[in-house]
């Protein structure tokens, strides 16, 4: 595609929100200026915000389907999630999910294993029967099956062998995230010392906050080395808890995720903005990334630039995606354009238009 400028935009940059124009060339951001030069090829997005594309670290479903669906809500990169399964099935699905052909929408940048190395006492809707302790041999087999695209692993730090698994993750540049756990705070701090750097869907799948019996949640809120992923749908985490999280961590240590299972095919029922199993267990969200950004900005009073940061820059930093996550010259042109009502108008991946709302 020829070079072009996106003009008359409200640019959400690392320095704040400013009016201007952005040039896309060879899939990257080539320039940011007050206006495009005369004679340049332009696309006006007047009245809309232009932000770095969203990065969803936790979404379920076949990557080709998620790719198209997520792009409509401003997601440009995502991790495909697998849960607890029999060892042979886990290897087969790891191959299928990470060796797929390139997709038309958002890019699948790797695999997130939400289990099997988690605690059945905090299973939630995940199948308890396939949860197990981590072993070096299984970790190596999964890594080989994923061909270098295993990017994140949720681990319960109280399990036998968990510290060794976390050190394995650190050696292999896999993000070790703590979750689905009954761990106390000391165990959690020890896991962070070993190399864990994130917490999966904070507040959910762990012991609640307690002032005399501190848990993983206490550690997640107080350890600055940890990035907390949060499902900001108002169901998994209420607004007052979201505000507590913001005060404790700040936007630089919060990553918005969907944990969406809308494309997973589970037998669940949608109710009040989330999914539940037939037994009434909260199973996952109906959330999109643009809805998460909107909720943080409108219901929690977060400055829009900070809400965007939690959906782009923070997850990019956690995954070491250096060329994504911010509007800066030289960065990959993964972009989302949305209006003041948070309706996505355009989504670009590597400078290529993958979604355009009708009438935009």
N, C-alpha and C positions, 0 to 999 in steps of 0.2 A: 504494500500500500504506500502511496506517495506521502511525503511529509505533509502535515496539516497542523493547524492551530485550533485549540479550543478557546473560544473568546467570551468576553463579558461574564466571566465566572467569579464566584466567591471561592477563592482558593484556600483550602484548609492545609496550611503548611506547618512545619515544626515551629515556626515563629508566630503562628496565629492565623487569623482569617484576614485575607486581603483580596481586593478586587484585582483582576488581571487576566492574563492569557497564558496558555501553556502550549508549547510546541512538542509534538510527537514525531520522532524520526527513528526509523529502523527499530521500532519496538521499545524505545526508551524516551525518557523525558529529556528533550534537547535544550529547552530554554524555558524560562519563566520571566515574563515581562508585564508591564502595565497594559500593553496592547500588542497586537500582531502587526508586523510590518506591512506596508502597502503591497498589494498584489499577491499576498500569501493566500494559500488555500485555507479557508476557515470554516469552523462549525460553531455557530453561536449557541451558547447554553445560558443565555441571559436569564437572570433571576434565580439561577440554580447554584448549588454548592458543588465543587469539584474536590474530591478527596482521594487518598490512596485506597485501592481496593481492599476489601475486608478479607481476613484470613481466619477461617473457622478450624480450630484445632480438634473439634469433637462433633462429628456428624456421621450418621449411619446411612447405609444404603449402597447399592452398586454405584461405583464412581461415575459411570457414564450418565446415569440418571441424575445423580446429585449434581454433576457438573452443569447440566442445563438448568436445573431447578434453582441452584444456588446463585447463578449469574443474574437471575431476575431480581435478586435481593441484594445485589452489590458485592457478592463474594467472588473473589478472583482466584483464591487459592484455598485448599482445604486438605485436611488429613482424613482419610477414610478409616472408619473405626471397626474393629472386630472385638467381640467379647469372648467369654469362656467357651471353649469347644473341645471335643476330643482331640488329642495331639495330631492325628492324621488329618482331620478336617481343618484344623488350624493351619497346618502347613499348606494344604491345598488352597484354602481361601487366601492365605498370604500371597501365594503365587498369582492367583487370579486377580486380586485387587491391585497388585503392584506391577503387573506386566501388561496391563490393558493398553489398548491403542490410545493415542492422544484424543482428547475430548473437544467438543465444540464450544464449551463454555468455560467455567472455572477449571483451574488446573489442580489435579490431585498431586500434591507434593510428597506424599508418603503415607505410611501406615501408623495408626495409633492402636495399640493393643490395650483395651480396657479390660484387663484380665487376660489369661486365667489366673494370674498370680495375685489374687485378692482374697479377702476374708468372707466366707459364706455367712458369717454373722452380720455382715453389712452388705448383703448381696443386692438389695433392692429388687429390681426386675430381672437381674442377670441370673442365668441358670447356675444354681449352687453345685450341681453334681459334677461340673467340669472345672471347678476351682481347685487349684493345687499349688503346692509350694514350688518356687522356681528352682531349676537346676541348670548348671552350666551347659549341659548337653542339649537341653531343649532350647535354651536361649540361642545357642550357636545354630541349631537347625532352623529356627524361625528366621534368624538373620540371613542365613543363606537363601532361604525360600523367598525372602523379600528383596534379595539382591541389592542390599545397601539402602533400601528405601524404608526401613523400619526407623521411624523418627521419634516416637513417643511410646512410653509404656507406663501404664498405671499399676502401681505395686502397693500392697498393704505392708508397711514396714515391720509389723510385728511378726510376720511369717518367718519360719525357719528358712535361712538362706537369703532373706531379703537384702541384707547389707551387701552380700556378695553380688547379688543381681544388680543392685544400684551401682556398685563399682564397675560391673561389666558394662552397664549403660554408659557410664562416664567414659570408659575406654573406647567404646564404639560410637561415641557422639550421638547417643540416643537420650532424649530427655526422659529422666525418671520422674514421674509424677505420683504423688502419694494420694491414695483414695480407696474407697470401699474397705474401710479399716476401722478397727477398734483401738488403734494405738493411743497410748497416752502421750503427753507432750514431750517427755524425755526421750521416748522411742522415736518420735518424729524429729526432734532436734538431732538425734544421732543419725537418722537417715539423711538429713540435710548435710551433716558433716561428711557423710559417705559420698555425697554427690547429687542427691535429689534436689531439683530446682523448681518444682511446680507442685500444685495441688489440684486434683481433678474435682470438678464441680463443687467448689467450696460450700460448706454447710450441709451438703447432701452426701450420704454414704459414709458418715463419720459420727462420732459421739458429739452431742451438743456442747455448746460453751458452758463451762462450769468454773466457778471461782475457787473451789477447793480441790477439784479433781480434774486438772487440766488435760485436755485431749489434743489430738491432731489439729482440731480447729483452733485451739488456743495458740499452738505453734504457728499455724498458717497465718494468723492475724498479726503475730508479733515478730516473725523472723523476716528481716528485709532481704534475705537471700532467696526467698520463695516468691514465685509468681502464682497468683491464685486465679484459676479459671472459674468463671461464674456463669450460670444460666439466668440471665436477667429477664425472666418472663413474668415476674410477679407471683408465680405459683411455686416454683422450686425454691425461690428466695423472695421473701417479702420486701417491700420498699424500705422499711426501717432497718432490716438487716443489710440491704444493699448500701444504705447510707453509713452504717457502722463499718462495713467493709471499706468503703471509700475513705473514711476517716482514719482507719487503721493502716491501709496499704498505700493509698494515693493511686492516681491513675497509672503511674509508671509500673505498678506491680499487679495490675488486674488485666486479664485477658477475657474478653467477651466470647462466649461459645454458645452454640445452639443446643447441642446434644439432641438434635432433631432426629426422630425416628419415622418421619412421615413417609420415607421411601424404603424403610427396612422390611416391611411386610409382616410385622408381628401382629398377633391377634390382640388388639388393644382398642380402647374406646376413647375418643376425644371428649374432654370435658373441661370447661373453664380455661381453655388455653393450654392444656397439657394432655398427655396420654396416660391411661391407666389400664392395668391388666384386669382380667375378669375378677380377680380377687381384690381389686381396689388398690393395688400397689402403684404408686407413681412410677411411670416407666420411662418417660422422656418427654421432650417438648415439641410443640408445634412452631417453635420460634424460628425466625429468620434473623440474619445479622443486622439488616436495616431496622427491624423491629427492636432488637436489643439496643442499638444505638439510640433509637427514638426514646425508649423507656428510660435510659440513663439520662438523656438530655431533658426530657419533659417531666417525668415522675420523680426523678431524684435530683434535679437541678444541677446536673453536671454541665459545665461549659461544653459546647458542641465540639470544640477542638479536642478536649480531653476524652469525650465519648468516642470520637473517631480514633484517637490514639489507642484506646483499649481494644478496638476492633482491627487495628492494622499494625501500628508500630510495635506494640508490646508482643503480640504473637510472632511477628517477624523476627524480633530480637531473640525470643525464646528458642525458635527453630533455627536461628542463625541464617535467616534468609536476607542477607545483606542488601540485595538489590530490590527489595520490596518493603512496603510499609510506610513510606513517607513521600511527599511531593518534594523532590529535590532533583536538580540537574544530574543526569547520569543514571538515575534509578530506572528500573524496569517500569514501563508505562502500563501498570495495572491500576485502573482508575474506575471510580464510580461517580456518576453525576446524579444528584437527587434534588428535589425541590423543597420548599419550606415546609411542606406537609410530610416529608420523608418518603415520597414516592420516587423510586428509582427511575430515571429517564434513560440513562445509557450506562453500560458496563463495557470496559475495554480490558482485554487481557493481552499483554505484550504489544500494546498499541493497536490491537485488532478488535473491532466492534463485535461483541458476542451477544449483546442484548440491547434492544431499543424499544422503549415503550411506544405503543401506537400513539401517533399524534406528536411525538417528540422530534 
